[in-house]
Amino acid sequence: QVQLVESGGGLVQPGGSLKLSCAASRSIFGINVMYWYRQAPGKERELVASISSRYITNYMDSVKGRFTISRDNAKGTVYLQMNSLKPEDTAVYYCRADASWGQGTQVTVAS
């Protein structure tokens, strides 16, 4: 299984931006779909965005127009650019590839 490591989380004010990265232990050329999930305290994990090997993207409704998922196959990295952040975006963000999950990175949106 591929190993995944997320980074880029932190504390940001409402309206701010963060860019998350998910680095894989090997090339992701052969991985069809890469995903970003998030889990807020007391809530279930939810799918935020996905990107296929053909760069087809999908987003949950609440982040459309604010978040952008991208992938760099050569670098084995998937990104999540998050703009216009809201307090309700506060969560631990996880990367997933097939059955592999990263350890997560905390994103906190607060004044």
DRENDRENMAR-204679 format. One record per residue (C-alpha): residue in three letters; residue number from 1; x, y, z. Coordinates in steps of 0.2 Angstrom, whole numbers. Layout:
! residues N
[rec 'ALA' NUM [X Y Z]]
...
END
This chain:
! residues 111
[rec 'GLN' 1 [0 0 0]]
[rec 'VAL' 2 [5 18 -3]]
[rec 'GLN' 3 [10 28 12]]
[rec 'LEU' 4 [2 46 13]]
[rec 'VAL' 5 [8 61 23]]
[rec 'GLU' 6 [-3 77 24]]
[rec 'SER' 7 [4 94 28]]
[rec 'GLY' 8 [0 112 27]]
[rec 'GLY' 9 [-14 114 40]]
[rec 'GLY' 10 [-14 127 53]]
[rec 'LEU' 11 [-24 141 61]]
[rec 'VAL' 12 [-31 154 49]]
[rec 'GLN' 13 [-44 168 50]]
[rec 'PRO' 14 [-60 168 42]]
[rec 'GLY' 15 [-58 173 24]]
[rec 'GLY' 16 [-41 167 23]]
[rec 'SER' 17 [-32 153 13]]
[rec 'LEU' 18 [-22 137 16]]
[rec 'LYS' 19 [-15 125 4]]
[rec 'LEU' 20 [-14 107 9]]
[rec 'SER' 21 [-2 94 2]]
[rec 'CYS' 22 [-3 75 2]]
[rec 'ALA' 23 [14 67 -2]]
[rec 'ALA' 24 [13 49 -7]]
[rec 'SER' 25 [28 36 -4]]
[rec 'ARG' 26 [28 32 -23]]
[rec 'SER' 27 [22 38 -39]]
[rec 'ILE' 28 [3 40 -41]]
[rec 'PHE' 29 [2 38 -59]]
[rec 'GLY' 30 [-7 21 -57]]
[rec 'ILE' 31 [-19 28 -44]]
[rec 'ASN' 32 [-35 32 -52]]
[rec 'VAL' 33 [-44 43 -40]]
[rec 'MET' 34 [-36 53 -26]]
[rec 'TYR' 35 [-47 60 -12]]
[rec 'TRP' 36 [-48 73 2]]
[rec 'TYR' 37 [-59 70 17]]
[rec 'ARG' 38 [-62 80 33]]
[rec 'GLN' 39 [-69 76 50]]
[rec 'ALA' 40 [-75 89 62]]
[rec 'PRO' 41 [-76 86 81]]
[rec 'GLY' 42 [-92 75 84]]
[rec 'LYS' 43 [-96 73 66]]
[rec 'GLU' 44 [-93 59 53]]
[rec 'ARG' 45 [-79 60 40]]
[rec 'GLU' 46 [-85 67 24]]
[rec 'LEU' 47 [-79 68 7]]
[rec 'VAL' 48 [-73 85 2]]
[rec 'ALA' 49 [-65 83 -16]]
[rec 'SER' 50 [-59 70 -28]]
[rec 'ILE' 51 [-48 70 -43]]
[rec 'SER' 52 [-46 56 -56]]
[rec 'SER' 53 [-31 51 -66]]
[rec 'ARG' 54 [-39 61 -80]]
[rec 'TYR' 55 [-40 76 -69]]
[rec 'ILE' 56 [-59 76 -67]]
[rec 'THR' 57 [-63 84 -51]]
[rec 'ASN' 58 [-78 83 -39]]
[rec 'TYR' 59 [-82 94 -24]]
[rec 'MET' 60 [-95 93 -10]]
[rec 'ASP' 61 [-107 107 -12]]
[rec 'SER' 62 [-102 118 3]]
[rec 'VAL' 63 [-84 120 -4]]
[rec 'LYS' 64 [-88 122 -23]]
[rec 'GLY' 65 [-80 138 -29]]
[rec 'ARG' 66 [-69 140 -14]]
[rec 'PHE' 67 [-58 124 -14]]
[rec 'THR' 68 [-47 117 -28]]
[rec 'ILE' 69 [-40 100 -29]]
[rec 'SER' 70 [-25 96 -40]]
[rec 'ARG' 71 [-12 82 -43]]
[rec 'ASP' 72 [6 81 -48]]
[rec 'ASN' 73 [9 63 -53]]
[rec 'ALA' 74 [27 65 -56]]
[rec 'LYS' 75 [29 72 -38]]
[rec 'GLY' 76 [17 60 -31]]
[rec 'THR' 77 [7 74 -23]]
[rec 'VAL' 78 [-11 79 -21]]
[rec 'TYR' 79 [-15 97 -16]]
[rec 'LEU' 80 [-30 105 -9]]
[rec 'GLN' 81 [-31 124 -11]]
[rec 'MET' 82 [-43 132 1]]
[rec 'ASN' 83 [-49 150 -1]]
[rec 'SER' 84 [-62 160 8]]
[rec 'LEU' 85 [-61 149 23]]
[rec 'LYS' 86 [-76 148 35]]
[rec 'PRO' 87 [-76 143 53]]
[rec 'GLU' 88 [-87 128 48]]
[rec 'ASP' 89 [-72 122 37]]
[rec 'THR' 90 [-63 118 54]]
[rec 'ALA' 91 [-58 99 54]]
[rec 'VAL' 92 [-45 87 52]]
[rec 'TYR' 93 [-41 84 34]]
[rec 'TYR' 94 [-36 67 27]]
[rec 'CYS' 95 [-30 61 10]]
[rec 'ARG' 96 [-35 45 3]]
[rec 'ALA' 97 [-28 34 -11]]
[rec 'ASP' 98 [-37 17 -13]]
[rec 'ALA' 99 [-37 9 4]]
[rec 'SER' 100 [-23 20 11]]
[rec 'TRP' 101 [-26 35 22]]
[rec 'GLY' 102 [-14 48 29]]
[rec 'GLN' 103 [-13 53 47]]
[rec 'GLY' 104 [-22 70 44]]
[rec 'THR' 105 [-18 88 46]]
[rec 'GLN' 106 [-28 100 57]]
[rec 'VAL' 107 [-36 115 49]]
[rec 'THR' 108 [-44 128 61]]
[rec 'VAL' 109 [-53 143 55]]
[rec 'ALA' 110 [-56 156 69]]
[rec 'SER' 111 [-53 175 73]]
END
